[in-house]
Amino acid sequence: MKQRLVWLLALSSCLIIGMSIPAFAASSSGSVELRGIITDVEDNTARANEYVTTREDDGATLSPKMDLKVVDGKSAFDMSADLKSADNFSLEVDFDLNRIFKFGTSLDAFQHWKDKETLEQLGATMQGDIDGDQPRVSTNLTGSLNTAYPSLDEANAQYFEEQSNDYLVTRREWTSEAELHLPELPNIVFHAGQRVETRNGMEQSITLSKCSSCHIEAEGKDIDERTEDLSFGMTGKFGLVTIDYEYLNRKFEDESSIEEYNYLFAGKTRADVVDRTQLLYDGVQEYSNTPDSDKDSHMLKARVDLSSNTVFTGSFVQADIESQKQDVLDEGGDGTPTYQFVGSDTLETEYTGYTGKFATRLGPVRLSASANIYEIEGPEYTLDFPDRDVIDVDPYLNPQTYHSAESREAMELGLDAVYRISMGTTLRLGYDYEEIEREEEELGTTETHSVKAAINSRLAKGLSLRGSYEYQDIEEPFYLEDGTGIAQNYDDGTIQATEAGDGVYVLNTADFTNIDNNTNTVYYWNSVYGSRTMDATNQPDEVHELKGSVNWSPAANMAATISARVRMEENGSVQYEQTSYVPGFSFWYAPNGKMNMTMAYTFNKQETENNMCVGWYHG
């Protein structure tokens, strides 16, 4: 903190010194503002002051604002600073040297209060566990199994200590851009840029053990992330054609703290043998880690001005991303890996995209057609789980190959027409088609048809009206087939669910023995997983959306706007419905050239209905 303050004061001093230099150019100007900011938060800071723009805590702050502008013939210099605190400020410097070399750099910082999960709604019990209502690291019956917190008191102490943490992340971004215009190449502009973004502070990390309701832990994770971008390219204009090329390299490095969790032993039997590692791992394991990554992308854009009313634009993007993974060791067990990579441990993702748009005018109608086609090839990798080799009854392969759910081919097509009905009224009609074909067959192919209509009219001087309607028909939205509804109307010809009243169905787990060549063991994969009969999604297959606004400007310094939005979503296959109502009002008034006032109010109401089926377990 002290180093940042010294550095910030030094930059502020440079600004003040620069403003005190005698005028050496044809034109120069500058200003200094001294402001006082008082912060007083009575509510949850993370919600009432989520993005800190002044100071992170209550109190008063002196907030100076300065700027300096110098113009000398074809050259110009501009420098500004807005200082609110050591972690909330904006600094910017731009200069133009004889219209040949342009350079601009800026440094911005702000703080983000992160909310915390108390876990209080996730309490669960063990049989005979009178203190099991608290969602701590462990309960009084399992605390002795957790070497990190061997007693319930120690586990509770850790829980309350974590809840007292202040989750605050400071984000800083330094960007620079440069342009070179060589007189010998008047049609070509060379450009380069760099960006450095850092995130430092603390966030909450959450993980779970063998039973997600009983063994959940939240810890404060120290955040230290850095992203660096480096780009260069050129823009050339050759007659009717304009071409732009840019190369980008992005590196992400994560030096954040490594969180660990001691996964509890499972003292149950598997295949008639007591086996504490029923989830193939136990002991101390790392979690909540983000791997470093490296991205390279090439972007080529072209524009052809066929006439004053007809334009064609197109682009091509090729991007490759690599991230480095590592084997995970079982530190609490016998030291064998929990899993290890077979072959390369570098995951690669490739993106290829093509876009094009054609726009023209036919009399009073403006027409445009667009297309966007892209493909994502996600990583494919193979993992070996040593513990799987010793299990006689196992539905999983070993080694097992995984395919990224992000792998897909997508196509987007659009048509748009704007017709001028009268001098002050225009009508817009549009149609969009989108198809997403996912490589993972179980995730399906989604097709979306969208029809839009909008009108914009100036009813009278100072009075205008806007309205729009959009309808979407979505085939096979993203959903999980047979993902919920445990035992609901389940009947496989041998085992039947029993109705227990109020729409509740019950399965007897004992009925699932004598499956998979075992006599006493009941597994999730042949009892719970197989008895789910209902699809689950929060994605609609039909959408209606209406928007409207009226703007009234009785004078040049006064304006009022009334707006409303209604959105209705539904998916009959899962009995999902959601309706949103968002009316609003805003008023703007400028009593003079140096003062303006804005008042706005927005009301948001959302009603949602959806099937929910929660399995009820007792440890």
N, C-alpha and C positions, 0 to 999 in steps of 0.2 A: 504494500500500500504506500509506504514512504517513497519508494523508487518511482511509482506512478505519479505521485504528487509532484516530486521534483521535476520529472520529465514534462508533466503538464504545465507547470509554472514556467519552465524554460520556453516551451512553445508559445505560451501566452506573452512572455516577455518579448519574443521575436516579433509578434504581431504589433505590440505597442511601439517597439522601436521603429518598425517599418512605417507606422503611421506618423511618427515624429520626424521622418526624413523630409527636408524641404522639397517643395514641388520642383521636379526637374523635367516635367513633361508638359505637353500641350494641355493636358487635362488630368486632374486628379481629385479624388474625393474620398472621404472616410467618415465613419461614425462610431460612436461608443455609447452603449446602453448599459446602465447599472440597474439590475432588477433584484428584487427580493422575493424568494419563494418560500412559503410556509406549507409543510406537509403534516397532516393530522389524519391518521387512518383509524377508524373505530371498529372496522370489520376485519375479517380474515385478510391479512396483507396480500396473500397470494391471489385473492380474488378481487379485492377492491383496488389494489395497486399492482396488478400482475406484471405489466411492463413498466418498469420504473423509468420515468422521464425527468424526475428531479432528484430525489434522494430516497434511499431505501428505507429509512426510518423516520419517525416524527421529528420535527424540528424546523429551523429556519436556515436558509441557504442564500448567500450572495451569488447571483448569477449574471456575470457580465457577458455582453454580446458586442462584437466588434467586426468591422469590415473596412477594407481599403481597396480602392479601384484607381488604376493609373492607365492612361491611354496616351501613346506617343506615336502619331502617324499610323503605321500599319502594325504596330506592336501594342500589346495590352497585358496588364497584370491585374489579377483579382485575388484577394485573400480575405477569408472570413473565419470567424470563430464564434461558437455558441457553447459556453461553459456553464454547466449546471452542477456538476460535482466531479470528483476524480474518476468516477466510473460511468458518467453520463455526460457526453459532450460530442461536439461535431466540429471538425477543423477541415478547411478546404483551401487549396491553392491552385490557381489556374493561370497560365500565361501563354501568349501567342507571340512568337518571334518572327516578325516581318512576314506573317502569313505563310511561312515555310515550315516551321516547327511548332506544333501545339502540344502542350503537356498539362495534365491535370492530375492532382492527387488529393485524396481525402482520407480522413481517419474518423471513424464513428464508433461510439461505444454506448451500450445501454445494458440494464440489468433486467433479468427475468425471474420473478418469484415463481417457483414450481410448487404446485399443490402436493399434499402428502396423503397417502392412503393409510387410514387408521387400522384397517383390517377388522374393525369391530363387528362387521356384518358377516364375518367368515368363521365365527366360532363353531366348534364342534366338540363332541365328547368321546371318551372311551368308556367302555362298560365299567360302571362303578367309579367313574372319575368325577368327583364332586366339584373339582375346580376346572373342569374342562371347557367352561363357557368362554374362557378368554383365548383369543387367537394369538398366542405367544409363539415363541420358538418351539416350546414343548409344553406338555402338561405334566401333572404330578405323577402320572404313571409312566411317562416316557422320558422324563428329564434325566433319569439315571443312565439312559442309553446314549445320550448326547454328550460327548466329551467336552464340547465347547461350552455348554452350560449344564453342568451336572445336576443342578437342582432347580426346582420351580422358582425359587426366590431369585436366583441368578438370571434365569431366563426372563422373568418379569422385569428385573432391573434393566436388562439390555433392551427390552421392548420400550420401556418408558424413556430411556435415554435416546433411543432412535426417534421417538415421537417429538422430542424437544429440539431436534435439529432444525436449523433454518436452511431450507433448500432454495438457494439463490445462485443463479448462474450469470456471470458477466460475459457478454459477447462484444468482441472488438473486431472491426473490419477495416483493413487498410487497402485501398484500391488506387491504382495509377493507370492512366491511359495516355498514349502518345501517338501523334500523327506526323508524318513527314511528307511534305508536298515539294518535290523537286521540280524546279523550273524546266529542266531538260525533259521531264516526263509529265506534262501537264494533265494527262488523262488518268494518271495512276496515283493513288494515295496508299502509302504504307502505314500500317497501324500495329501497335503492340500494346499489351496490357498485362497487369499482374494484380492478384488479389490474395490477401492473407487474412484468414478468419480464424480467431481463437475463441474457445469457450472454456471458461474456468469457473469453478465453484463446486457445488454439491447437489446431487440429485438422489432421489430415492430409488433403490433397486429392490425388486421383489422376486423371490423364487419360492418353489414349493417342493415338498418331498413326496413320499409315496402316496399320500392321501391329500388331495389339494385342499380339503376343508380343515384338516387337523394340523398340518405341519407347514405353516407358511412363515417366511421370515422376510422382514424388510430392513434394509441397512442403508446408511448414508454412504454414497459412493463419491469420492473426490474426482471431479471432472477436469481433465486437461487434454483438450482436443485442438488439433491444428490442421487447417485446410489451406493448401497453397495452389493457386492457379497461375499459369503462365500461358499467354496467348500471343500470336502474331499472325499477320495476314496482309492482304492487299485488296483494294477496290479499284476497278478500272472501268472506264466508260468509253465504249468504242461505237460511235454512231448511235444506232437504235438499241444497242445491247449494253447492259451494265452487269459486270461480273464481280462477285465478292467471294473471297476465300479466307477461311480462318482455321488455324490449328490451335487446339487447346490441350494442355497437360494439367491434370489435377492430381495432387497427392494428398492423402488423408492419413494422419498419424494420431494414434490414441495412446497417451501416456497416463491415462486415468488409473486410479487404484484398482487392484484386482480383488474382487469380492469372493469369499469362500463360504460354503455352507456344509455342515456336517450332516449328511443324509442319514436318517435313522435306520437302524436294523429292522428287518421284518421277521418276527419270530413265528412265522406260520409254516405250514408244510406245503411241499410241492412234490407231486408224484410219491406221496407217502413218506417223504424225507423232510426233516426240518431244515429249511434253507433260509438264511437271513437275507440273501441278496435276490429277492424275487423280482426286482426291477433291474437286475444285471449290474447294479452298482450300489455302493454304500461308502460311508466315510466322507472325508473332506473332498469336495469338488468345487471347481471355479465356476462362476456364472456371471452373466451380464457383462461380457467382454465384446468389444467391437474390433474386428480385425483391421489392420492397415490396408489401404487399397490404392491403386494407381490407375488413372483413366487417361486414355488418349482418344481424341476425337478430331475428325476432319469435317468441315462444313463448306459446301459449295452452293452459292445462290446465284441465280441469273434472272434478269428482268429484260423483257423486250417490249419497247414502246412502239407497237405497230402503227398507231395513230394517236391523236389526242384523246380519243375515247376508247381505244382498244389496247389492253395491256395483258401480257402473259408473264407470269412469275413461276419459278420452279426452284427446288432445292434438293440437295442430297446430303445426308448425314451418315457418317460411319464412326462408330464409337466402340472401343474395347476397354473392358474393366477387368482388372485382376486383383484378387485379394488372397492373402496368405493365411492358411489355417494351420492347425497343429494337432498332434495326437493328444488325447486326454488320458492322464494316468489316474489310477485308483489309489490315491495317496493314503486312504484310510484302511485299505485292504492289504492284499499281498503284493502290491506294487505292479501288477499286470495292468496293461492299458484298459481303460473302459472301452475305448475304441481307438483304432489307428487306421490311417489312410493306406489304401492299397494303390500303389503308384503315386502320382503327383498329388501334393497337398495344396496346389495352387488352383483356385477356382476362377474360371474365366466366363465372362458374359459379353456377348457381342450384340450390338444394335445396328440395324441398317434401315434407313428410312428415305422415302421419296415423297415429295409434295409438289403439287402444281395447281395453279389457279389461272383462269381465263376470265377477263371482265371486258364488257363492251356496252355500247348504248345503241338501242334501236328506237329512234324517235323519242317518245316520252318514257321509255322503259330502259332501266339499267339492269343488265343480266350478268350473272357470274356463275361459274361452275368450278368446283374445287375437288381435289382428290388427295388423299394421304394414305400411303401404303408403307407399313413398317413391319419388321420382323425382329423378335428378341430370341436369341439363343442363349438360354440360361446354362449354368454349370451342370455338369454331370460328373459324379464322383462315386467312389466305392469305399465303403468302410468295413472293417473287420472287427467283430465283437467277440473276443476270446471266450467270454462266459457263455455264449450261445452254443459253443461246441460241446458243453457238458450237460446240456438239457435234452432229455429224451423226447419230451413232448413240447414242440416249439413250432408255431406257425410262421416264424420268420426265417429268412434266408441268411446265410453267413458264408462268405461276405455278401453284403447287400449293396446294390447300386441305386443311387437316388437321382431323380430328374427334377430340375427346378420347375416349380409351378408357374414361374414367370415366363417360361418359353411359350411363344405364341406367334401367330401371324394375324395381322389386323389390316382392315381396309375401311376407309372412311370416304364417302362420297357426298357432295352437297350441291344443291341448286338453289339459286336465290334470284328473286326478281323484285324490283322496286318501280312502282308506277306512280307518276304524279297525276293525281286526280284533278287538282286545281292548283292555283298559285300557292296556297298555304297548306295543302293536304297531300300526303303521300301514303301509299299502301304498299306493304312489303309482304311477300309470300315466299316461303322456303320449305325445302325438303332435304332431310339428311338421312343417310343410311350408314350404319356401322356394323361390321362383322368382326368378331374376335374368335379365332379358332385356336384353342389352347392345345398344346402338344400332349398334355396329360388328358387321356380320353375321359376319365371320370369327371373332369372339370367342365367338359362339354364345350359347345360352340354357342356364343350369344349373338343374336341379331337384333338390332334396334332400328326402328323406323320412326322418324320424327317429322311432324308437320307443324309449321309455324305460320302465324299471320299476325301482322302488327299494323297499326295506323297511327300516324302522327299528324296533328292538325292544329293550325293556328286559328282559333275560333274568332278572335277579335284582337285588337291591339292590346298587347300585354296579357292575353289569355290564351293558353295552349293546352292541348289534351294529347295524351299518349295512352295507348292500350295495346295489349298483345295477348295471344292465346297460343299454347303449345300442347300438342298431343304426342305421346310416345307409346308405341307398341313394342314390347321387349319379349323376344322369344328365348326361352331358356336362360333367364338371368342367373348369375352366379349363386349356387345353392349347394347344400349338402344333402345328398340323397340318403334316405334312411338314417338320418343323423340324430334323431331324437324320438320321443314317444316310446320309452322303454315299456314293453308289455302291453301297449295299447292295442287291444283286439288281436293279440298275437296268437297264431294258431298255425303250426307247421305240420299238422297231421298227427303228431305224436305228443307234443307238449302244448297245452292251452293255457292262456291267461285267465285268471279268475276275477270277475267283476266284484269290487269291494264297495261299490256305492259312490255317488257323487262323481262319476266319471273316472274313478281310480281303478286301475287293474293291477293285479299282483301275480308275480311268478314265484314259484317255489324253486329255489336254487338247487335243491336236492334232485329235482327232475333232470338236471343237466349232468349228472354223473353217468358213467358208462358211455362216455363220448370220447373219441380220440384214444381208444385203447387204454383207458385208465378207469379205475373203479371208485375211487374216493375223492378225486380232485375235480373242482369246478373252476373253470377259467373264464376270464372276462371275454375272450375272443369267441367262446362258444356259447356263452349265456347272455351277457349284457349286449355285446356288439351285435350278435345275430338277432336279438329280439327288438331292435329298434325298427319301427315300421313307418315313421313319419319324416317327411322332408323338412329341412330347416333353412330359412333365409330371412333376411331383412331387406331384400331387394324386390322392387315391384316389377310386375310384368305389364302394367298399364299406368300411365301418368297423365293427369290433366293439370295445367298451370295457367292461371289468369293473372295478368299484371295491369295496373292502371295508375295514372297520375294526372293531376291537374295543376298547372303552374299559373300563378297570377302575379303580374308585375305592374302595379299601378304607377310606379315611378322608377327612374333609373337607379335609385338607391334603396329600393324596397322590393322584396319578392317573398311569396308564400307558396308552399307546395303541399298538396295532400296526395298520399300514395297508398296503395293497397296491393297485397299479393296473396293469392290463395293457391295452394298446391295440394292435389289429392292423388295419393298413391295407393295401389292395391295389388294383391297377388292372391287370387282365389284358391290356388292349389295349396297354400299353407294358411289361409284365412288371415292374411296380413293386410291391414289398412292403416294409413297414416294421412292425416289432414293437418295442414299448416295454415294459419291465418296471421298475416303480418301487415296491419295498418300502420300508417305513420303520418307525421306532420312536421314541417320545418318552416321557420320564418327567419329571413335575413334582412338586416337594416343597417345602413351606413349613414349616420348623421352628418359626417363630414369626410373629407378625403383621407384622414388619418385614423379613423376609427370605424369599426364595423362590429355588429353583434349578430350572433346566430343562436336560435333556440330550436331544439328538435326533440321529438318524442316518437318512440317506436314501441309497439306492443307486439309480442310474439306469443302465440298460442299454438300448441301442437298436441294432437290427440293420436295415440297409436294403439292398435290392437294387433296381437299376434299370438299364435299358439306357443305355449311354453310348457315343457315337461321336464321336471327335475327329479332325478333319481334320489331316493331317500335312503341313506345308509346310516348305520350305527356301528362304530368300530368294535 
